Amino acid sequence: SALADLDNVALCCGEFPKDDSELKLPKLHAVITDFPQEHIDPKHDVEGMLGMELLSMFDVDFDFPNNRIRFWKPGTANKKGLDEIPAVVINETGLIGIRLTVPGAKQPILAFLDCGATFSSMNWKAAELFGLPGKSDPSYRKSPAVAALGIDGNMMTLPVVKQVLTFSGEVQQDPQTGRPIGFAPPPSDWKPWEPVQMAIGDLPAFSTILGDGRTPYQGPAALIGLDVLAQRRVVFEAARDETRRRRVFVSPSS
């Protein structure tokens, strides 16, 4: 795929400070390629996708309940009433990851947030940690399934299971030894996301996107898509700083 420099680009068709009609942006870079999402909605012509290069310039407020997206200067987003989810930048992709878990599980897994994914999914190692049957279990033959497009453009059929998802906080340490003893629970007002039908499969995205460019990632992993994210207001503090640590804020309940 070809790579293009985008000069003199701007965000338009919204509400801007000082009665401006657009928000000018610095030079961006775009991969020129076809992508399946451009045909997902026949009522709208989708001619591009905004990636982390743009989002990392702002605090990004996905106000799904009110059908609005707001771009704030870094550190200025209104987060009143939201719960903080500790997050990190996974690698040079700029994707944001959190510790995802299910109620009752002892070990969270790495999950990256993907606003371009319609549904959430996890690989088979993650399913095992969450106490689900193995890949060869006959129960999956009777379960619902979903078709997913692999990174190679080929379709994959994945079984789906109903899951209630939540998150784990920072690592907790023993005050005497300093050794890790677990993970902090979510804030007391937090309610798990509403159940979703989560796909299970070893999608190429898990091994390639989460890898280091040389060695494919082989550990448990998940992708959190719009079926989870769109349930509540979400604010990404995605702006770059000197560390990989980021913060995500989410409404504590639907």
Secondary structure, 3 states (H helix, E strand, C coil): CEEEEECCCEEECCCCHHHCCEEECCCEEEEECCCHHHHCCCCCCCCCCCCHHHHCCCEEEEEHHHCEEEEECCCCCCCCCCEEEEEEECCCCCCEEEEEECCCCCCCEEEEECCCCCCCEECHHHHHHCCCCCCCCHHHHCCCEEEEECCCCCEEEEEEEEECCEECCCEEECCCCCCEEEECCCCCCCCCCCCEEEEECCCHHHHHHCCCCCCCCCCCEEEECHHHHCCCEEEEECCCCCCCEEEEEECCCC
